[in-house]
Every structure is written in C-alpha cells, then in structure tokens.
Amino acid sequence: MSKQAGSVGIVQAQRMRFETPLPMSNGQHFGPYELAYETYGTLNADKSNAVLICHALNASHHVAGVYADDPKNLGWWDNMIGPGKPVDTDRFFVVGVNNLGSCFGSTGPHSISPLTGKPYGPDFPVVTVEDWVNAQARLADGLGIERFAAVMGGSLGGMQALAWSYLYPQRLAHSVVIASAPKLSAQNIAFNEVARRAITTDPQFHGGRFYDHGVVPARGLEVARMIGHITYLSDDVMAEKFGRALKNARYSFSLTDVDFEIESYLRYQGEKFAGYFDANTYLLITRALDYYDPARDHGHHLAKALEKATAQFLLVSFTTDWRFAPERSREIVQALLANRRKVTYAEVDAPHGHDAFLLEDPQYMAVVKSYFERIAQSIAPSAGAAAQARAAQAGAA
Amino acid sequence: MSKQAGSVGIVQAQRMRFETPLPMSNGQHFGPYELAYETYGTLNADKSNAVLICHALNASHHVAGVYADDPKNLGWWDNMIGPGKPVDTDRFFVVGVNNLGSCFGSTGPHSISPLTGKPYGPDFPVVTVEDWVNAQARLADGLGIERFAAVMGGSLGGMQALAWSYLYPQRLAHSVVIASAPKLSAQNIAFNEVARRAITTDPQFHGGRFYDHGVVPARGLEVARMIGHITYLSDDVMAEKFGRALKNARYSFSLTDVDFEIESYLRYQGEKFAGYFDANTYLLITRALDYYDPARDHGHHLAKALEKATAQFLLVSFTTDWRFAPERSREIVQALLANRRKVTYAEVDAPHGHDAFLLEDPQYMAVVKSYFERIAQSIAPSAGAAAQARAAQAGAA
C-alpha cells in the first residue's frame, strides 16, 4: 500500500426508525425506537464489502471523519478507518451504529417515552450485548446488508463482535475482537459497581428521573469516570505520563486542592464527561458489561457457547491491559480453537493499557491492516470476476 | 517454640496528653494534643524489648486482645501479636498507637478545637508520615523508651517504620516494613484522589464541617471504601471468593439491585465503614500517603534519603499485592543495600493481594516469627547476663 492514508472527511449521521418492537433479554418488547448510524465508503454491487463497527462504553456511531458544523469532532476510531487506513474505506463500506440505550442519538433513557410523554429514565429496559446485536442486525436489514465482511469492535464492542459470531453465524465472514473478554471478572464488576453507586447515591440522581428535576448527577458521573479512567490506563503509562509530577513546586497541605498532575487530569476527565454523558446510559452500559457471559447458558463452557460460530476471527490484546488482560483474549482463542475455527491472534506489546485499542500503535495497526487486506482479497475475486466479465462483454460487443 | 500461641487477653486503651505543640511538616505548631495507645507484655529492666506497631489507613492503637466491655472487638493484628505469636508478648513489650488525625481516640478533625469550641474539621493540619513519627517519638519519651527493639508496620504503617529509621536512627534496632512502598505511584495517587472526590463532592460533606450540621458524608465514604477495598484484594482472590456468583438464580435486569455477590460484599463493606470512619480522617490519611516520598528532598535518590538509617531491616512483600507490589519493596531493599545495611527480604507467595499483610499466611508468619526470635536473642544476652550476675551474687551471699 503506497497510497497516503487519509480521512473520510465530512460525514453525516443518519437515523433509522424501527416500528416493530424488539424482543429484549429482560422479556420486554421494546419499541418503536431509532438508531443513529453513519456510513463511510461505498457498498459494492453484491453487498459483500460491509464492515460493522461496534462501540464500547463512551463512544457512538461517529467512528470516522468530522461533521461540517463541528470540524473538531473527530470520529473515535478515525486512526483505524478511512481511505488507505487499516479498515480501508476505498475498499470497505463501513457502518458505525450507536447502540440502543446510549445517549448520542439512538433511543435511550433520555428519550421521550410515548407512554408517559416524559424521558424513560429508569423505565428504559436493561439492555444486553445480545439485544444490541439483534438491533444491529435489524439495522443491517434496513441497509440491505445480508452478510458483513466483518463485524469489529474493541472492549465492549469486541463482545458485540463476538456475539454476532454465534447469534448470526451466517451474517458475517469475519469477527474482529480487540482488547475484549468473554465475560467480566469479579474485579471488573467491582469497578462497575463502585461507579454505579457513585451515580445512584448522588442526590441529584433522583432515582434516575433527574431529567424531570432539570439536574444532572454530575458528582456521581465525575467519580464514575475517574474510576473508569484509572482502569483504562496501565500503571506504567500513568507513571510515565504523570508520575508524581506536581502542579506547583511545593505541596499544598490542603485536602481539596490539586497537588499532583494526575489529580488534575482525572478531575478534568471526570468533569468533561459529566458534562455530556447520560447517567442512566452509564448504568445501562456497565450492566450490559456485567451481564455478558455467553458461556452461562452452556454449563459455563465457552467452547460450547461459541459452537455455532462459523466466522473467521482476529483477536488482538495488549500486554499492559489489566482491565481485559491478554489471558482473557486467550480464553476466547482457546474456545474457538476447540471448535476448530480459523483464528488469528496478536498480543501487542503496547504500554498504554486498555486504552491501547484506541491508539495508533504501529504493530497493532499493521496487524489489523494486513488482516483486512486479506478480507479485501477474499472479496475481490467475485467483484474482479464480474468486472472482467463486463470488460470481456464490452470487448466482444 | 513448642508453647501454644495465645491472646494478650483483656486490654485497655490509654491516652497520653502532650502540652507542647508539635512542629508539623506544613509549618504549623499543633497542640496540645492527645494520643491513644495500648501496651502488651512487660517492659524489661533495661527497656530494650519495646516494639512499636504503626497502623495503616483504617486501624488504630488497638492492635491485639479485646476490651472487657467489647469482647468481639479483636485487635487488628491479633494474629501477629501475643504470647507465643510472631511478635511474642512474653518477650516483647508491644506498643500500639493511634496516629494524630485519626478517629479512634487520638486528637483528630472530630476533636474540639480549643480555639473555636467546635470540631477542627478542615482546620486540622494536613499531617505527614514524618509528623506521625515525631509524635510517636514523643510517646516513646513519655513511656521512657529511648530505643525500640523494633518499629513495625504494614502498608502505610510500613512507611512509618521506614521513616523511623532515618528520622531517629539511634532510637530503633530494627525496622520491619511489610507490604509497603517508598512512595505512591501515579495510579496509587489516582485511586486516593477518586476516593477523596467521592467524599468532598458529597453534599453532606459541607466543606469538612459536617459535624456542625449533624450529618455524615456517608455516600462519599461508602464509595471511597469500595474503591479502597478493590485495591486491597487481588484479582485472583476476588475471582476465587466471589467470581461471578449471583445472589439469585437469574439476573435482576435492574440497575440498582444487587445481582453479583461481589456487589453485595462491597456495598456491605462500604456501608459499614461509613458508619464509623471519619471523613476528614480519610482525607488526611490518603493525603499523608500521597505526600510520603523521602527521596524527594534528596534529588529523588532513595539511597541518599535512607543514608542515615542504621537499623537492621526486615521487608516483606506479597506476590499478588498490586497496590504495593513486590517491586516497590525491592526498591527499598536496593536503596538499603546501596548503603550496606543489613536487610532481610521475603517475597511471600500469597493469593490475597495487599490484604495479605493482615492475614495468617504460614510462610509470612514464620518469616516474622524467626526474625523476632533473632531480635529476642540479641536482647537476651545482656538481660541474661544481668540475671546470671544476680544469681551469682545471690549464690555468693
């Protein structure tokens, strides 16, 4: 690939409305609802080059490019997706979707319930990874995509990519699961629970009906985000980026002032997050993480849970990720190998912890790029054959 | 040692009052003040068998035994200290002290300020590890102890034992530093900062003057304790103790109910803690942890900072401790060896994470026991010689 990698440029969010209620894991049928999504690149004639990108906790359908009216709002995986990038939009038709229950455009707890005329709040159903995948499959139907060339995600998004493989084995050729896990550990759940308690015990949470009070449980959200942030970064990268660096030359001898750079950074991240993220969405998404456990209905045998999967797999983990450590990816690899699936696994030596999946590590980018080049080649023959056939016909005419 | 290890039995807390203000690291002179303490065993004639025990965040002077009126309130290191135990009270005179600023009997933020007639609250000075050691040295003066056979502590208590070695090199023969670190990492500080933010942003904190409002920032304290608890346990022991075990057979599909045992455990620990611990003390003690960094005034050379230390050292770390990992103890060991100090270092293979220093691991107990037997032997000769001399005199008479 000698061409210069570029940006998809100006993009536009779209919305699709679904009138038929969606059967949910909690037993409810939820709907009507809307999903926000974006697409980049061009769907080929036989609709075989579509790639679905699934997002994690704090992301959305805005995966690449910028908005005309918000040129600084770069898609969250813009380093990964674009012309000449690992997921090359000159070859692939990429779909980003905002999940049900999120707060960036799809129907969520902040949306107005047609039953009450007020925001759903705590009445919004507790969604699961499988619910999201079912909703995404309906979006694919709406877009006329029968089968994805790949479904791809990192962290919680990786869980969705994995769930696609056994829920809709016929509908994807490749599953790309990055920095993910087949289920949360007790420690993972513990961090989620502390974050939830910070939110739900904030007096401004009002049992999830804070919209009706015109307030936001900002204190709880701030603390929740700070906790999350610690788990996204490796101890090493925190040491390197912040260490014990001080804001001022001397200790403040104060209990509320900022002394250390790391304090300042975390407060800033927490406050920023509290300014735009919906508290109920935070609760929903952490619960979806807790609940994800495909082996649970199969006697806790992950291989059994993945038996139906027929896709080929790329798994990537990062050595310093202590939220979803490489061992967790290896569990998935083992379960897939037990089912004799084709699996490529890369353990990338990166210093950035869990966050590495969002960052531009050369080895990581190279692995994904070469994997998607292989996918592109497997698509090309029929498209190429069709083009040759057309050329031959033209020549004969 | 064939004798049965036992308890020190019924103990009584005592208090010592200090009229002369203590020069503090923040520049203030603080006092008068009181320190709560307990002693077990008997101080020998030449006062050479005294052992000082320094406590960590959530502990006190109540190190061993029980109170007559509270027989379930067992000292926090009762498994370590008592007749026949690793720190054998048949041989040693053990002193437990509650640090200045704590909430278990010594003068702290909850105490009435003589200046205002109200609790100190946020006016209580920000104390440091060195301040605590200076206060402990005055307690030793009051008890007539010129030189400790050993100063010992775990975690933050280990920092105090280390600080004794360079602040008062002539006043201790041995420093016993368990599960500790020469300074906090950025990640350690980050966890402290989140805990502090949870407390200080609780509306019931009232800028630290919650006493005047008759309330307690319980929500903040609860979240702070939950965060702390996660860092005390290893991922492995959490997995083993709780895993993904559910309270009920099915998921609740609720965002506020408890689904997982680990959630229930953390909430219980958080609520219990909020019921007895002082929020200002929590802030003070985490700040003392953040600030501790003896190398800071020595060009960040730990060996230089420890140059004055003449004691012999025992350091113990635990393989699964990710709060103060073995590497952190090894930094201290290296710095001491660079100064040609006598150091015994044990890295104990224990599954319990940071909490291991409080638990009864056989290898850990054996290491401490044999180390203190060596200390006892180094004390015995002179005492033995004195006894022999007395016996010889008696025989001659």
Chai-1 contact restraints between the chains, C-beta under 6 A:
chainA,res_idxA,chainB,res_idxB,connection_type,confidence,min_distance_angstrom,max_distance_angstrom,comment,restraint_id
A,N26,B,F253,contact,1.0,0.0,6.0,A-B,restraint_1
A,V126,B,F253,contact,1.0,0.0,6.0,A-B,restraint_2
A,S185,B,A239,contact,1.0,0.0,6.0,A-B,restraint_3
A,A186,B,M238,contact,1.0,0.0,6.0,A-B,restraint_4
A,A186,B,A239,contact,1.0,0.0,6.0,A-B,restraint_5
A,A186,B,F242,contact,1.0,0.0,6.0,A-B,restraint_6
A,A186,B,G243,contact,1.0,0.0,6.0,A-B,restraint_7
A,A186,B,I262,contact,1.0,0.0,6.0,A-B,restraint_8
A,Q187,B,D235,contact,1.0,0.0,6.0,A-B,restraint_9
A,Q187,B,M238,contact,1.0,0.0,6.0,A-B,restraint_10
A,I189,B,F260,contact,1.0,0.0,6.0,A-B,restraint_11
A,I189,B,I262,contact,1.0,0.0,6.0,A-B,restraint_12
A,A190,B,I230,contact,1.0,0.0,6.0,A-B,restraint_13
A,A190,B,I262,contact,1.0,0.0,6.0,A-B,restraint_14
A,A190,B,L266,contact,1.0,0.0,6.0,A-B,restraint_15
A,E193,B,E263,contact,1.0,0.0,6.0,A-B,restraint_16
A,E193,B,L266,contact,1.0,0.0,6.0,A-B,restraint_17
A,V194,B,M226,contact,1.0,0.0,6.0,A-B,restraint_18
A,V194,B,I227,contact,1.0,0.0,6.0,A-B,restraint_19
A,R197,B,V223,contact,1.0,0.0,6.0,A-B,restraint_20
A,A198,B,V223,contact,1.0,0.0,6.0,A-B,restraint_21
A,T200,B,T256,contact,1.0,0.0,6.0,A-B,restraint_22
A,T201,B,R219,contact,1.0,0.0,6.0,A-B,restraint_23
A,P203,B,P203,contact,1.0,0.0,6.0,A-B,restraint_24
A,R219,B,T201,contact,1.0,0.0,6.0,A-B,restraint_25
A,V223,B,R197,contact,1.0,0.0,6.0,A-B,restraint_26
A,V223,B,A198,contact,1.0,0.0,6.0,A-B,restraint_27
A,M226,B,V194,contact,1.0,0.0,6.0,A-B,restraint_28
A,I227,B,V194,contact,1.0,0.0,6.0,A-B,restraint_29
A,I230,B,A190,contact,1.0,0.0,6.0,A-B,restraint_30
A,D235,B,Q187,contact,1.0,0.0,6.0,A-B,restraint_31
A,M238,B,A186,contact,1.0,0.0,6.0,A-B,restraint_32
A,M238,B,Q187,contact,1.0,0.0,6.0,A-B,restraint_33
A,A239,B,S185,contact,1.0,0.0,6.0,A-B,restraint_34
A,A239,B,A186,contact,1.0,0.0,6.0,A-B,restraint_35
A,F242,B,A186,contact,1.0,0.0,6.0,A-B,restraint_36
A,G243,B,A186,contact,1.0,0.0,6.0,A-B,restraint_37
A,Y251,B,Y291,contact,1.0,0.0,6.0,A-B,restraint_38
A,F253,B,N26,contact,1.0,0.0,6.0,A-B,restraint_39
A,F253,B,V126,contact,1.0,0.0,6.0,A-B,restraint_40
A,L255,B,L283,contact,1.0,0.0,6.0,A-B,restraint_41
A,L255,B,R287,contact,1.0,0.0,6.0,A-B,restraint_42
A,T256,B,T200,contact,1.0,0.0,6.0,A-B,restraint_43
A,F260,B,I189,contact,1.0,0.0,6.0,A-B,restraint_44
A,I262,B,A186,contact,1.0,0.0,6.0,A-B,restraint_45
A,I262,B,I189,contact,1.0,0.0,6.0,A-B,restraint_46
A,I262,B,A190,contact,1.0,0.0,6.0,A-B,restraint_47
A,E263,B,E193,contact,1.0,0.0,6.0,A-B,restraint_48
A,L266,B,A190,contact,1.0,0.0,6.0,A-B,restraint_49
A,L266,B,E193,contact,1.0,0.0,6.0,A-B,restraint_50
A,L283,B,L255,contact,1.0,0.0,6.0,A-B,restraint_51
A,R287,B,L255,contact,1.0,0.0,6.0,A-B,restraint_52
A,Y291,B,Y251,contact,1.0,0.0,6.0,A-B,restraint_53
